[in-house]
Amino acid sequence: MSAVTDLLRTVRIKVGLLADHRVSGLDVNVDVDGGVARLSGTVQSEEQKQTAEEIAASIEGVVEIENDIVVASSEERTESLEEGGACFGY
């Protein structure tokens, strides 16, 4: 598979994440290499993690998904907000 094809798959996944209201696409990093999509970042729920994986799986040519997304605990989300960090999900 070519690097250009993998780049197109990466962009398609990212656009899908940004368009879906169930997951914050800004919190998920995407890299596709050889048709293998690697997802990373931090989300606020297991549902968001699963949604990101489903979006990646829906892209033609993605043959495998490595979902390394971390679900932040409620304590971590509270600390982030108290420190003036970004609000998850927006």
N, C-alpha and C positions, 0 to 999 in steps of 0.2 A: 504494500500500500504506500502511496506517496505521501509526503509531508503535507502537500496541498490538500489532499483528500482528508487527512486527519485534522488539519486546521479547519476545514469546512465543517466537519463533524463537531469539533470543539465549539465553533461559533453557533451551530444549530442547537446544541445542548444549552449553551449559555442563554441564547435568545428564549428558548423554551422555559428556562428557569426564571428569567426576568418577566416573562409574560404570565406566569402562573401565580395567582394570588395566594396559593397555599404555602409557598416557600419563598424566602428572600433570596433572590438570585445573586444579590451582592455579597451574601455570606458564604456562597459556595464557589470553590475554585474548581475548574475543569481543565483536564489535559487528556488528549486522545493521542495514543501512539500505537500504530499497527492495529487499529480498530478496538483497542482496549481503552475504555474511558475510566480515568481516575478522578474520583470526586473527593474533595477535602474541604475543610472549613468547619465552621461551628454553626449549628442551628439550635432552635429552642425546643424541638420536640422530635420524638421518634417518627411521627407522622411526616414531618418535613423532610427528614432524612430519607424515608421511604419514597416520598413524592419525587425527590431529586433523582433517585435511582430509577424510578419509573419513567421519568422524562428522558433520562439518558438512554434507557433501553428502547424507547420508542424511535430513536434516530436510526435510520437505515445505515447499515454498515458497522454499527457497534456490535462487536461479537462477544464482549466481556465487559463487566463493570467491577471495578475495585472501589468500594464505597468506604472511604476512610473519614467520612464526615463524623464529627463529634457532636453529641447532644449535650448542650450545656445544662448543668444543674440549675435549679431555681436560685441557689445561693450565688453561683457564678453570674447569672443574669442580673441579680440585685447589685452585686459588687460593681459590675460594669456600669450600671445606671448611676450608682452613687459616685463613681469616678468620672462621670460625664461622658461615658462611652456611648457608642451608637446603641439605639434601641433595636433589639432583634426583631426581625419580621417587617421592617419598614424600609 
